[in-house]
Amino acid sequence: EAIDYGVIKMNIDTDTQWSYWNGIKEFEAKYHDYLQGQMGNPEGKDKPNKKFYDPRAMLRSAEVSTVVRLQKCFEDLNCVQVCGLGPPGKPENVLGPRRGALPA
């Protein structure tokens, strides 16, 4: 309702911190059995787990979770595909290359 009256401020710091943590927490829950050692998992005792305990995988999960939360914020604030957040449009006021001056 406040957005309909022009309120456009939203403090999302706590939400984004939680979404980042939640992504890591969900990754650990999903791959818990793969994160118990370098070797051995439900697929076999001699199977390596490197791709699961690589920190980039956990951080990617955190980033994806944060993107989902930010998308929800953008939708709540009615700012999807406005203010440069959508796909770029084709320029309409371009005259072409200029001679003897800096590029437009």
N, C-alpha and C positions, 0 to 999 in steps of 0.2 A: 504494500500500500504506500509506503514511504517513497518508493521509486516513482510512483505515479505523481507525487507532489514535487519531484525534482531532486530528491536526495540521491546523491551519487557516490557517497563515501561508504566504503565497507572495509573494516579492519580484518584482513584475512591472514595475518601473520600466524596466529595460533592454528588456524585451519591448515595452512600450508605446511607448518612444522609437523602437525599430526599426520597429514597425508604422506609426507616423506617417511616418517617413522613407520606408518602403517604398511607402506610398500615393502620395507625391509622385514617387518614382522610377518607379513603374509608370505614373503619369499622363504623365510626360515621355516614357517609352518609347512609350506608345500614341499620343501626339499629337506626336511629335518633328517631323514634317514641317510641322505647323501652328504650331510655336513658333519658327520661324526668322525671322519678320518680321511686321509688322502686316498686310501684304497678301501674297497669293500662297500657295497650298497645293495639294495634289494635286487638288482640285476645280476649280482654275483660277487663273491668275496675278493676276486682279483680285478674287479672293474675300477678304473680310476674315477675320482670325483673332482678333478681339477676345474672343469667347466662350471661346477656348482659352487665351489668356495672361492672362485675368482671374484674379488670385490666389485668388479665392474658389473657383474650380473646382478648383485644385490642393489647396487646404486641405480642401475637401469630400472629395476622394479620400483624403486623409490621415486624416480623421475616420472615414470608412467603414472603412478598413483597421484603425484602432484599435478600433472597435466590434466588428469580427469577432474580433480578438485577445482583447478583454475577454470576449466571449461564450464563447470557448474556456476562459478562466480560470474563469469561473463554472461551466461544465460540469465542469472538472477538480476543482473544490472542492465539487461537489455542492450548489451554492447557486442553482440555477435555480428560480425561482418560490417562494423562501422569503425570509424577513426583508424583506418589502416589495419584492422584486425582480420579483414576478409581477404579474398584473392584480389590482386591488383587489377584495376581496370585499364583499358587502353587509353593512353594519353590523347586528349583531344586538341590541345593548344600547342602542338609542336609544329614549328615552321620548317624544320629541317636543319641541316648543318649551316652554321654561320661562318662567313669568311672573315679572317682577320680578327676574330674575337675569341674569347673563351667559349667552350662548349656550353650550350644552354642547359 
